[in-house]
């Protein structure tokens, strides 16, 4: 049996749900990557100045930063 995009898409109720889930996964990965870049920058230059955005867009990044802080990264 060959597993392709059609198979994966069939696991969801419809194409819109599949796209929504895929976007959420991609956003989660982007949030983790950006947070890791922040952590790396802060660790390499502890006195760096960060300009952080407000609103709901960066919330995932901030959650990952809190997690990294709690894990003492």
TIVO-2410 file (N, C-alpha, C; in nm, 3 decimals):
# residues 73
REC num residu      c1      c2      c3 atome chaine
REC   1      X   0.084  -0.117   0.000     N      A
REC   1      X   0.000   0.000   0.000    CA      A
REC   1      X   0.088   0.123   0.000     C      A
REC   2      X   0.059   0.215  -0.088     N      A
REC   2      X   0.136   0.338  -0.100    CA      A
REC   2      X   0.068   0.450  -0.021     C      A
REC   3      X   0.148   0.514   0.066     N      A
REC   3      X   0.094   0.623   0.146    CA      A
REC   3      X   0.140   0.755   0.087     C      A
REC   4      X   0.048   0.832   0.041     N      A
REC   4      X   0.080   0.962  -0.017    CA      A
REC   4      X  -0.005   1.070   0.043     C      A
REC   5      X  -0.004   1.185  -0.023     N      A
REC   5      X  -0.083   1.297   0.027    CA      A
REC   5      X  -0.231   1.264   0.035     C      A
REC   6      X  -0.279   1.187  -0.059     N      A
REC   6      X  -0.421   1.150  -0.059    CA      A
REC   6      X  -0.458   1.071   0.065     C      A
REC   7      X  -0.369   0.982   0.106     N      A
REC   7      X  -0.394   0.902   0.226    CA      A
REC   7      X  -0.397   0.992   0.349     C      A
REC   8      X  -0.298   1.077   0.361     N      A
REC   8      X  -0.291   1.168   0.476    CA      A
REC   8      X  -0.414   1.257   0.479     C      A
REC   9      X  -0.449   1.314   0.365     N      A
REC   9      X  -0.566   1.402   0.358    CA      A
REC   9      X  -0.693   1.327   0.394     C      A
REC  10      X  -0.700   1.198   0.362     N      A
REC  10      X  -0.821   1.120   0.391    CA      A
REC  10      X  -0.839   1.098   0.541     C      A
REC  11      X  -0.735   1.118   0.620     N      A
REC  11      X  -0.747   1.103   0.765    CA      A
REC  11      X  -0.825   1.220   0.826     C      A
REC  12      X  -0.836   1.328   0.755     N      A
REC  12      X  -0.909   1.445   0.803    CA      A
REC  12      X  -1.047   1.448   0.739     C      A
REC  13      X  -1.137   1.521   0.802     N      A
REC  13      X  -1.275   1.525   0.752    CA      A
REC  13      X  -1.285   1.586   0.614     C      A
REC  14      X  -1.203   1.689   0.589     N      A
REC  14      X  -1.206   1.752   0.458    CA      A
REC  14      X  -1.074   1.824   0.433     C      A
REC  15      X  -1.059   1.875   0.316     N      A
REC  15      X  -0.934   1.940   0.276    CA      A
REC  15      X  -0.905   2.064   0.362     C      A
REC  16      X  -1.009   2.141   0.396     N      A
REC  16      X  -0.990   2.261   0.476    CA      A
REC  16      X  -0.934   2.226   0.614     C      A
REC  17      X  -0.985   2.119   0.673     N      A
REC  17      X  -0.934   2.075   0.804    CA      A
REC  17      X  -0.789   2.032   0.792     C      A
REC  18      X  -0.755   1.960   0.685     N      A
REC  18      X  -0.618   1.916   0.661    CA      A
REC  18      X  -0.524   2.036   0.650     C      A
REC  19      X  -0.564   2.137   0.575     N      A
REC  19      X  -0.481   2.256   0.556    CA      A
REC  19      X  -0.465   2.330   0.688     C      A
REC  20      X  -0.572   2.342   0.764     N      A
REC  20      X  -0.568   2.410   0.894    CA      A
REC  20      X  -0.470   2.340   0.988     C      A
REC  21      X  -0.477   2.208   0.995     N      A
REC  21      X  -0.387   2.131   1.081    CA      A
REC  21      X  -0.242   2.144   1.036     C      A
REC  22      X  -0.222   2.144   0.906     N      A
REC  22      X  -0.086   2.155   0.850    CA      A
REC  22      X  -0.027   2.293   0.883     C      A
REC  23      X  -0.108   2.398   0.868     N      A
REC  23      X  -0.062   2.534   0.900    CA      A
REC  23      X  -0.025   2.545   1.048     C      A
REC  24      X  -0.104   2.483   1.134     N      A
REC  24      X  -0.077   2.487   1.278    CA      A
REC  24      X   0.055   2.418   1.309     C      A
REC  25      X   0.080   2.306   1.243     N      A
REC  25      X   0.206   2.234   1.264    CA      A
REC  25      X   0.324   2.318   1.217     C      A
REC  26      X   0.312   2.379   1.101     N      A
REC  26      X   0.419   2.463   1.047    CA      A
REC  26      X   0.443   2.582   1.139     C      A
REC  27      X   0.337   2.646   1.188     N      A
REC  27      X   0.352   2.759   1.279    CA      A
REC  27      X   0.424   2.718   1.406     C      A
REC  28      X   0.391   2.601   1.458     N      A
REC  28      X   0.456   2.551   1.580    CA      A
REC  28      X   0.606   2.533   1.556     C      A
REC  29      X   0.641   2.479   1.440     N      A
REC  29      X   0.782   2.460   1.407    CA      A
REC  29      X   0.854   2.594   1.393     C      A
REC  30      X   0.790   2.691   1.330     N      A
REC  30      X   0.849   2.824   1.315    CA      A
REC  30      X   0.869   2.888   1.451     C      A
REC  31      X   0.770   2.877   1.539     N      A
REC  31      X   0.781   2.932   1.675    CA      A
REC  31      X   0.902   2.873   1.748     C      A
REC  32      X   0.922   2.743   1.736     N      A
REC  32      X   1.034   2.677   1.802    CA      A
REC  32      X   1.168   2.724   1.745     C      A
REC  33      X   1.175   2.738   1.613     N      A
REC  33      X   1.299   2.782   1.548    CA      A
REC  33      X   1.334   2.924   1.590     C      A
REC  34      X   1.236   3.013   1.587     N      A
REC  34      X   1.261   3.153   1.624    CA      A
REC  34      X   1.300   3.163   1.771     C      A
REC  35      X   1.231   3.091   1.858     N      A
REC  35      X   1.266   3.093   2.000    CA      A
REC  35      X   1.409   3.043   2.020     C      A
REC  36      X   1.447   2.940   1.949     N      A
REC  36      X   1.584   2.888   1.959    CA      A
REC  36      X   1.686   2.992   1.912     C      A
REC  37      X   1.651   3.070   1.810     N      A
REC  37      X   1.741   3.177   1.765    CA      A
REC  37      X   1.756   3.283   1.872     C      A
REC  38      X   1.647   3.317   1.941     N      A
REC  38      X   1.653   3.412   2.052    CA      A
REC  38      X   1.745   3.359   2.162     C      A
REC  39      X   1.724   3.233   2.201     N      A
REC  39      X   1.804   3.172   2.307    CA      A
REC  39      X   1.951   3.173   2.270     C      A
REC  40      X   1.981   3.135   2.147     N      A
REC  40      X   2.120   3.133   2.100    CA      A
REC  40      X   2.180   3.274   2.106     C      A
REC  41      X   2.105   3.372   2.061     N      A
REC  41      X   2.153   3.511   2.062    CA      A
REC  41      X   2.178   3.559   2.205     C      A
REC  42      X   2.084   3.531   2.294     N      A
REC  42      X   2.098   3.574   2.434    CA      A
REC  42      X   2.217   3.504   2.500     C      A
REC  43      X   2.235   3.375   2.473     N      A
REC  43      X   2.347   3.302   2.532    CA      A
REC  43      X   2.482   3.350   2.479     C      A
REC  44      X   2.486   3.389   2.352     N      A
REC  44      X   2.610   3.437   2.292    CA      A
REC  44      X   2.641   3.581   2.330     C      A
REC  45      X   2.538   3.659   2.356     N      A
REC  45      X   2.557   3.800   2.392    CA      A
REC  45      X   2.453   3.837   2.498     C      A
REC  46      X   2.482   3.807   2.625     N      A
REC  46      X   2.385   3.829   2.732    CA      A
REC  46      X   2.337   3.973   2.746     C      A
REC  47      X   2.415   4.069   2.701     N      A
REC  47      X   2.374   4.209   2.714    CA      A
REC  47      X   2.307   4.262   2.587     C      A
REC  48      X   2.263   4.172   2.500     N      A
REC  48      X   2.198   4.216   2.376    CA      A
REC  48      X   2.066   4.286   2.407     C      A
REC  49      X   2.021   4.367   2.315     N      A
REC  49      X   1.895   4.437   2.329    CA      A
REC  49      X   1.796   4.374   2.231     C      A
REC  50      X   1.684   4.328   2.284     N      A
REC  50      X   1.582   4.264   2.201    CA      A
REC  50      X   1.460   4.356   2.190     C      A
REC  51      X   1.409   4.368   2.070     N      A
REC  51      X   1.283   4.438   2.048    CA      A
REC  51      X   1.176   4.334   2.025     C      A
REC  52      X   1.085   4.322   2.118     N      A
REC  52      X   0.984   4.217   2.110    CA      A
REC  52      X   0.848   4.273   2.071     C      A
REC  53      X   0.781   4.200   1.987     N      A
REC  53      X   0.649   4.241   1.939    CA      A
REC  53      X   0.542   4.211   2.043     C      A
REC  54      X   0.429   4.280   2.031     N      A
REC  54      X   0.314   4.254   2.117    CA      A
REC  54      X   0.203   4.193   2.033     C      A
REC  55      X   0.097   4.157   2.096     N      A
REC  55      X  -0.015   4.099   2.024    CA      A
REC  55      X  -0.013   3.948   2.031     C      A
REC  56      X  -0.097   3.885   1.952     N      A
REC  56      X  -0.111   3.740   1.959    CA      A
REC  56      X  -0.016   3.664   1.866     C      A
REC  57      X   0.042   3.732   1.767     N      A
REC  57      X   0.128   3.663   1.672    CA      A
REC  57      X   0.249   3.594   1.736     C      A
REC  58      X   0.321   3.660   1.827     N      A
REC  58      X   0.442   3.597   1.882    CA      A
REC  58      X   0.418   3.510   2.006     C      A
REC  59      X   0.296   3.482   2.042     N      A
REC  59      X   0.268   3.408   2.165    CA      A
REC  59      X   0.337   3.272   2.166     C      A
REC  60      X   0.335   3.202   2.055     N      A
REC  60      X   0.401   3.071   2.047    CA      A
REC  60      X   0.550   3.081   2.071     C      A
REC  61      X   0.611   3.186   2.019     N      A
REC  61      X   0.755   3.209   2.040    CA      A
REC  61      X   0.779   3.232   2.188     C      A
REC  62      X   0.699   3.316   2.249     N      A
REC  62      X   0.717   3.349   2.391    CA      A
REC  62      X   0.697   3.226   2.479     C      A
REC  63      X   0.603   3.141   2.445     N      A
REC  63      X   0.583   3.017   2.521    CA      A
REC  63      X   0.708   2.930   2.515     C      A
REC  64      X   0.770   2.925   2.397     N      A
REC  64      X   0.893   2.848   2.381    CA      A
REC  64      X   1.009   2.911   2.457     C      A
REC  65      X   1.012   3.043   2.465     N      A
REC  65      X   1.116   3.111   2.543    CA      A
REC  65      X   1.100   3.081   2.691     C      A
REC  66      X   0.978   3.081   2.740     N      A
REC  66      X   0.952   3.049   2.881    CA      A
REC  66      X   0.997   2.905   2.909     C      A
REC  67      X   0.963   2.815   2.818     N      A
REC  67      X   1.002   2.675   2.833    CA      A
REC  67      X   1.154   2.662   2.837     C      A
REC  68      X   1.224   2.732   2.749     N      A
REC  68      X   1.370   2.727   2.746    CA      A
REC  68      X   1.428   2.781   2.876     C      A
REC  69      X   1.371   2.889   2.928     N      A
REC  69      X   1.416   2.946   3.055    CA      A
REC  69      X   1.396   2.846   3.170     C      A
REC  70      X   1.280   2.782   3.172     N      A
REC  70      X   1.252   2.685   3.278    CA      A
REC  70      X   1.344   2.564   3.270     C      A
REC  71      X   1.387   2.532   3.148     N      A
REC  71      X   1.480   2.419   3.127    CA      A
REC  71      X   1.626   2.464   3.139     C      A
REC  72      X   1.644   2.592   3.173     N      A
REC  72      X   1.776   2.652   3.192    CA      A
REC  72      X   1.865   2.639   3.069     C      A
REC  73      X   1.807   2.664   2.952     N      A
REC  73      X   1.885   2.661   2.828    CA      A
REC  73      X   1.950   2.792   2.813     C      A
***
